Amino acid sequence: MIQGVPRRSITVLGVLVIAVLPTVLIIAVRHSLSWYAGVALFYGILAVAEIGYLCILVAIMRRDGERSLAAVS
């Protein structure tokens, strides 16, 4: 298991919000997006980031599961 990877999605969601917010603000200002387009962009990028994190988490769980199965047999 990787030691630095938090396993709680809610905790990671807070970190992702903090990471995504400045990026969305910069994009929205540079491209003169309306507020609702900026909000949609924020939720879209946040959803993609959370899905990516969950995919990484599933891959780690599968790898750890294969190791524990190999240790049993």
Protein Blocks (a to p, Z undefined) as FASTA:
>chain_A
ZZklcfbfklmmmmmmmmmmmmmmmmmmmnopafklmmmmmmmmmmmmmmmmmmmmmmmm
mmmmmmmmmmmZZ
